[in-house]
Amino acid sequence: MTAQSSPTINDVAAPDPITERVRATWTSGDFGQIARGYEQGAAEFIARLGLTSTERVLDVACGTGNLTIPAARARASVTGLDIAPNLIAPGTGSRGGGRPVDRPRRRRCRVDAV
């Protein structure tokens, strides 16, 4: 029996020019610095949702994790996607401030969000 492997980013068709332009925009600056201004409000929003460990959250355009990280801390099962890989915290499970998230997994893939 042979194991099937998941497609890699190289197995997917090249993105269109608009996607590349959007990616270039979001990777060119320091959005993390801007996002810090939204941290408290985002955390308060997630707290109002009252998420539990039985809930699943998909954060499309998760950026630096202003919503993703508080949702994970509420023990929800969270998946974050972003066009700009530099905004997603490295596989250490922390965002710039070094706040850890339990059991982070990171996988690069190409996804179209409509």
C-alpha positions as CSV (number, residue, x, y, z in Angstrom):
1,M,0.0,0.0,0.0
2,T,1.4,3.4,-0.9
3,A,0.7,6.6,1.1
4,Q,-1.0,9.4,-0.8
5,S,0.6,12.8,-0.4
6,S,-1.2,16.0,-0.2
7,P,-0.7,18.5,-3.0
8,T,2.0,21.0,-2.4
9,I,2.0,24.7,-3.4
10,N,4.1,23.7,-6.4
11,D,1.3,21.3,-7.6
12,V,-1.2,24.1,-7.9
13,A,-1.7,26.4,-11.0
14,A,0.1,29.7,-10.9
15,P,-2.0,32.6,-9.4
16,D,-3.4,35.3,-11.7
17,P,-1.8,38.7,-11.9
18,I,-4.4,40.3,-9.6
19,T,-3.7,37.8,-6.9
20,E,0.0,38.5,-7.1
21,R,-0.7,42.3,-6.9
22,V,-2.8,41.8,-3.8
23,R,-0.2,39.6,-2.2
24,A,2.5,42.2,-3.0
25,T,0.5,44.9,-1.4
26,W,-0.1,43.0,1.9
27,T,3.5,41.7,2.1
28,S,5.1,45.1,1.4
29,G,4.5,46.9,4.6
30,D,4.4,46.3,8.3
31,F,0.7,45.4,8.8
32,G,1.6,43.9,12.2
33,Q,2.2,47.4,13.5
34,I,-1.2,48.6,12.3
35,A,-2.9,45.4,13.6
36,R,-1.8,46.1,17.1
37,G,-4.3,48.9,17.2
38,Y,-7.1,46.4,16.7
39,E,-6.0,43.8,19.2
40,Q,-8.1,44.8,22.1
41,G,-11.3,45.3,20.1
42,A,-10.8,42.0,18.3
43,A,-10.2,40.1,21.6
44,E,-13.3,41.7,23.1
45,F,-15.3,40.7,20.0
46,I,-14.2,37.0,20.3
47,A,-15.0,37.1,24.1
48,R,-18.6,38.2,23.3
49,L,-19.0,35.2,21.0
50,G,-18.5,32.9,23.9
51,L,-16.7,30.2,21.8
52,T,-16.3,26.8,23.3
53,S,-14.0,23.8,22.6
54,T,-16.7,22.2,20.5
55,E,-16.8,25.0,17.9
56,R,-14.8,25.4,14.7
57,V,-13.6,28.8,13.4
58,L,-12.3,29.7,10.0
59,D,-10.6,33.1,9.9
60,V,-10.1,34.1,6.2
61,A,-7.6,36.9,5.9
62,C,-6.4,36.2,9.4
63,G,-3.4,38.5,9.1
64,T,-1.4,38.6,12.4
65,G,-4.1,36.7,14.2
66,N,-6.1,39.4,16.0
67,L,-9.2,37.2,15.9
68,T,-7.5,33.8,15.4
69,I,-5.4,33.8,18.5
70,P,-8.2,34.8,21.0
71,A,-10.5,32.2,19.4
72,A,-7.8,29.5,19.9
73,R,-7.3,30.6,23.4
74,A,-11.1,30.1,23.9
75,R,-10.3,26.5,22.9
76,A,-12.2,26.6,19.6
77,S,-10.7,24.6,16.8
78,V,-9.3,27.5,14.6
79,T,-8.0,27.6,11.1
80,G,-6.5,30.9,9.8
81,L,-5.8,31.7,6.1
82,D,-4.0,34.7,4.6
83,I,-2.7,35.6,1.2
84,A,0.4,37.1,2.9
85,P,2.6,34.4,4.5
86,N,4.7,37.1,6.3
87,L,1.6,38.0,8.4
88,I,1.0,34.5,9.7
89,A,3.2,33.9,12.8
90,P,6.1,31.5,12.2
91,G,5.4,27.8,13.2
92,T,6.4,28.6,16.7
93,G,2.8,29.3,17.6
94,S,3.3,32.9,18.6
95,R,2.6,36.3,17.2
96,G,5.1,39.1,17.3
97,G,4.6,39.6,21.1
98,G,5.5,36.0,21.8
99,R,2.1,34.9,23.0
100,P,2.0,31.1,22.5
101,V,-0.9,29.2,21.1
102,D,-1.2,25.5,21.9
103,R,-0.3,22.9,19.2
104,P,0.1,25.2,16.2
105,R,0.3,23.6,12.8
106,R,1.4,25.5,9.8
107,R,0.9,24.4,6.2
108,R,1.3,26.4,3.0
109,C,-1.4,26.0,0.5
110,R,-3.0,28.0,-2.2
111,V,-6.7,28.8,-1.6
112,D,-9.1,31.1,-3.4
113,A,-11.5,32.9,-1.1
114,V,-14.5,34.4,-2.8
